[in-house]
């Protein structure tokens, strides 16, 4: 299934897409795609509802409705740094022996077509197309990556927008360069795990102003999603609905010579095979 939330910001309702621009409404059976939904076996519960409504003609056109992030604000957004061998190479850094983890403020989460705003004092805003993992079951001290697979609800497309000066030149941890408002466009859908035959064979692309900047594949990941979930569970508790951003392939702005930084008015367009596409316009600081 392709689960989504549509409507004005703060007023989104849960739906399931049955085409690129058609859906069935689930707002009468599901409050939201949140912790309670995932923890309560919500995905299995709505499968027959979606099938019945689609076959009974309950399909509605999206028209001009806004698509929000496909999950409600999670408890936490955890990110994995330098998780693509070719991206590590472009930044001049070694491939890590263990996943590099950092957090991103959950209130960075916005919809896939919402604007991205450059923060005050920014000099080096950047883009990152990424595969996101949505946690489906509480995970703590998992025994193996194989067990971790059962704790994954599905996959989402993410733009891990970053401010490199804040991240790398201002001391402390990467959190400062990752957590400005609007810095985590997500969606358009949460694609359930059964819909993706091989999550390690997905093409990933990002354009800025119509120019291809990133063109990679999840096949060059250093640590695969099951390993990542198992690994993180050794250090903290993952709650249902949590989001993990798993890293980006090469082609980020900081990797060019000279670097290319986002400017007000720029348009980012990104996609991952099977997970949909996004488009954001960059705004000046408020």
MOSUL-V317215 format. One record per pair of residues at least 6 apart in sequence whose C-alpha atoms are under 8 Angstrom apart, sorted by sequence separation. I is the first residue (numbers start at 0). GAP is how many residues later the second one is. D is the distance in whole Angstrom. If there is no record, write none. Layout:
I:GAP:D
I:GAP:D
//
This chain:
5:6:5
6:6:6
16:6:4
17:6:7
30:6:8
36:6:8
52:6:7
81:6:5
87:6:6
88:6:8
141:6:6
166:6:7
167:6:7
205:6:6
206:6:5
231:6:8
252:6:5
253:6:6
270:6:4
4:7:5
5:7:5
15:7:5
16:7:6
29:7:7
87:7:6
117:7:7
166:7:5
204:7:7
205:7:6
206:7:7
252:7:5
253:7:7
269:7:6
270:7:6
4:8:5
5:8:7
14:8:6
15:8:5
165:8:8
166:8:7
204:8:8
205:8:5
252:8:6
268:8:7
269:8:5
4:9:5
5:9:7
14:9:6
15:9:7
138:9:8
166:9:6
167:9:8
204:9:5
205:9:7
252:9:8
268:9:6
269:9:7
3:10:6
4:10:6
14:10:5
15:10:7
84:10:6
165:10:6
166:10:4
203:10:7
204:10:5
267:10:8
268:10:4
2:11:7
3:11:5
13:11:7
14:11:5
165:11:4
166:11:7
203:11:6
204:11:6
267:11:6
268:11:7
2:12:6
3:12:6
13:12:6
14:12:7
82:12:8
138:12:7
164:12:7
202:12:7
203:12:5
266:12:7
267:12:5
2:13:4
3:13:7
12:13:8
13:13:5
81:13:7
82:13:8
136:13:8
137:13:7
163:13:6
202:13:6
203:13:5
266:13:6
267:13:6
1:14:5
2:14:6
12:14:6
81:14:7
135:14:8
136:14:5
162:14:5
202:14:4
203:14:7
266:14:5
267:14:8
0:15:7
1:15:5
135:15:5
136:15:7
161:15:6
162:15:6
201:15:5
202:15:7
265:15:6
266:15:6
0:16:7
1:16:7
13:16:7
82:16:7
134:16:6
135:16:5
136:16:8
161:16:5
200:16:6
201:16:5
264:16:6
265:16:5
0:17:8
13:17:7
82:17:8
134:17:5
135:17:4
160:17:7
161:17:8
199:17:8
200:17:6
201:17:7
263:17:8
264:17:5
12:18:8
13:18:6
80:18:7
81:18:7
133:18:6
134:18:5
135:18:8
159:18:8
199:18:5
200:18:5
263:18:5
264:18:6
12:19:7
13:19:7
79:19:6
80:19:5
132:19:7
133:19:6
134:19:7
198:19:7
199:19:5
262:19:7
263:19:5
264:19:8
79:20:5
80:20:6
132:20:8
133:20:5
261:20:7
262:20:8
263:20:5
79:21:5
80:21:8
132:21:6
133:21:6
161:21:7
199:21:8
224:21:7
262:21:8
78:22:6
79:22:7
132:22:5
133:22:7
160:22:5
77:23:7
78:23:5
131:23:6
132:23:6
159:23:6
160:23:6
25:24:8
77:24:6
78:24:6
130:24:7
131:24:5
158:24:8
159:24:5
199:24:7
77:25:5
78:25:7
130:25:6
131:25:6
158:25:6
159:25:7
23:26:7
76:26:6
77:26:6
130:26:5
131:26:6
157:26:7
158:26:5
75:27:7
76:27:5
129:27:6
130:27:6
157:27:6
158:27:7
4:28:8
75:28:7
76:28:7
128:28:8
129:28:5
157:28:5
23:29:7
75:29:7
76:29:6
128:29:6
129:29:6
156:29:6
157:29:7
219:29:8
23:30:7
75:30:6
128:30:5
129:30:7
155:30:7
156:30:5
74:31:7
127:31:5
128:31:6
155:31:6
156:31:7
217:31:8
73:32:6
126:32:7
127:32:5
155:32:8
156:32:8
216:32:7
24:33:8
72:33:6
126:33:6
127:33:6
155:33:6
215:33:5
15:34:7
23:34:6
24:34:8
72:34:7
126:34:5
127:34:8
155:34:5
214:34:7
215:34:7
23:35:5
24:35:8
125:35:6
126:35:6
154:35:6
155:35:6
213:35:7
214:35:7
17:36:8
22:36:5
23:36:6
72:36:7
124:36:7
125:36:5
153:36:6
154:36:5
213:36:6
214:36:7
21:37:6
22:37:5
32:37:7
33:37:6
124:37:6
125:37:6
153:37:5
154:37:6
213:37:4
21:38:5
22:38:7
32:38:5
33:38:5
124:38:4
125:38:7
153:38:4
154:38:7
212:38:5
213:38:7
21:39:4
22:39:7
31:39:8
32:39:6
33:39:7
34:39:7
123:39:5
124:39:6
152:39:6
153:39:4
212:39:7
20:40:6
21:40:5
31:40:7
33:40:7
68:40:7
122:40:8
123:40:5
124:40:8
152:40:6
17:41:8
20:41:5
68:41:6
69:41:8
121:41:7
123:41:6
151:41:7
20:42:7
67:42:7
68:42:4
122:42:7
67:43:4
68:43:7
121:43:7
66:44:6
67:44:7
121:44:8
66:45:7
67:45:8
203:45:8
0:46:8
66:46:7
11:56:7
133:56:8
208:57:6
209:57:8
6:58:6
7:58:6
207:58:7
208:58:5
5:59:7
6:59:5
8:59:7
207:59:6
208:59:7
209:59:8
5:60:6
6:60:6
7:60:8
207:60:5
5:61:4
6:61:7
118:61:6
206:61:6
207:61:6
4:62:6
5:62:5
117:62:8
118:62:8
205:62:7
206:62:5
3:63:7
4:63:5
205:63:6
206:63:6
3:64:7
4:64:6
116:64:7
205:64:4
3:65:7
4:65:5
115:65:8
116:65:6
204:65:5
205:65:7
3:66:4
4:66:7
115:66:5
116:66:8
203:66:8
204:66:5
2:67:6
3:67:7
114:67:7
115:67:7
203:67:6
204:67:6
113:68:8
203:68:5
115:69:8
202:69:6
203:69:7
104:70:8
201:70:6
202:70:5
101:71:8
102:71:8
103:71:6
107:71:6
113:71:7
201:71:5
101:72:7
102:72:6
107:72:6
109:72:6
112:72:8
201:72:8
101:73:7
104:73:8
107:73:5
108:73:6
109:73:8
111:73:5
103:74:6
104:74:5
106:74:7
107:74:5
108:74:7
109:74:6
110:74:5
111:74:5
129:74:8
103:75:5
106:75:8
107:75:5
108:75:5
109:75:5
110:75:6
111:75:5
128:75:7
107:76:5
108:76:6
109:76:6
110:76:7
111:76:6
128:76:7
107:77:8
108:77:7
110:77:7
128:77:6
148:77:6
127:78:8
147:78:6
195:78:7
147:79:8
145:80:7
144:81:5
147:81:6
144:82:5
147:82:5
143:83:8
144:83:8
146:83:8
144:84:7
190:84:6
128:85:8
144:85:5
159:85:7
189:85:8
143:86:6
188:86:7
130:87:8
142:87:7
157:87:7
187:87:8
188:87:7
141:88:6
186:88:8
187:88:6
140:89:7
186:89:7
187:89:7
163:90:8
186:90:8
187:90:7
141:91:6
186:91:7
132:92:7
140:92:5
141:92:7
139:93:5
140:93:5
138:94:6
139:94:7
140:94:8
139:96:7
140:96:8
38:97:7
139:97:5
37:98:5
38:98:6
138:98:6
139:98:7
37:99:7
38:99:7
137:99:7
138:99:5
137:100:6
138:100:7
137:101:5
136:102:7
137:102:5
134:103:7
135:103:8
136:103:5
134:104:7
135:104:5
134:105:5
135:105:6
133:106:8
134:106:5
133:107:6
134:107:5
133:108:6
134:108:6
133:109:5
42:110:8
132:110:6
133:110:7
131:111:7
132:111:5
158:111:8
131:112:5
132:112:7
131:113:5
132:113:7
130:114:6
131:114:6
156:114:7
37:115:8
129:115:6
130:115:6
156:115:6
68:116:7
69:116:7
129:116:6
130:116:7
68:117:5
69:117:6
129:117:6
130:117:8
68:118:5
69:118:6
129:118:5
156:118:6
67:119:8
68:119:7
69:119:5
70:119:8
127:119:8
128:119:6
129:119:8
155:119:6
156:119:7
67:120:7
68:120:8
69:120:6
127:120:6
128:120:8
154:120:7
156:120:7
66:121:7
127:121:8
98:124:7
127:124:6
126:125:6
125:126:7
126:126:7
94:127:8
125:127:6
125:128:7
98:129:7
85:134:7
125:134:8
84:135:6
125:135:6
126:135:8
83:136:6
84:136:7
124:136:5
125:136:6
83:137:5
84:137:6
123:137:5
124:137:5
82:138:6
83:138:5
122:138:8
123:138:7
124:138:8
82:139:5
82:140:6
128:141:7
130:141:8
128:142:8
117:146:8
89:160:7
86:161:7
86:162:5
87:162:8
82:163:7
83:163:7
85:163:7
86:163:4
90:163:7
74:164:7
79:164:8
82:164:5
83:164:6
84:164:8
85:164:6
86:164:7
90:164:6
115:164:6
117:164:7
76:165:6
77:165:6
78:165:6
79:165:6
80:165:7
81:165:6
82:165:7
83:165:6
89:165:5
111:165:8
112:165:6
113:165:8
114:165:5
115:165:6
116:165:6
117:165:6
118:165:8
119:165:5
74:166:7
75:166:6
76:166:5
77:166:5
78:166:5
79:166:5
80:166:6
81:166:7
83:166:8
111:166:5
112:166:5
113:166:6
114:166:5
115:166:5
116:166:5
117:166:5
118:166:5
119:166:7
73:167:6
74:167:6
75:167:7
76:167:6
77:167:6
78:167:6
79:167:5
111:167:6
112:167:5
113:167:8
114:167:6
115:167:6
116:167:6
117:167:5
118:167:7
73:168:5
76:168:7
78:168:7
111:168:7
114:168:7
116:168:6
71:169:8
73:169:7
116:169:8
70:170:7
16:172:8
3:183:8
3:184:7
3:185:5
2:186:5
3:186:6
1:187:5
2:187:5
1:188:6
2:188:6
0:189:8
1:189:5
2:189:8
0:190:6
1:190:7
0:191:6
0:194:7
38:201:6
37:202:6
37:203:6
34:204:7
35:204:8
34:205:5
33:206:8
34:206:5
33:207:6
34:207:8
32:208:8
//
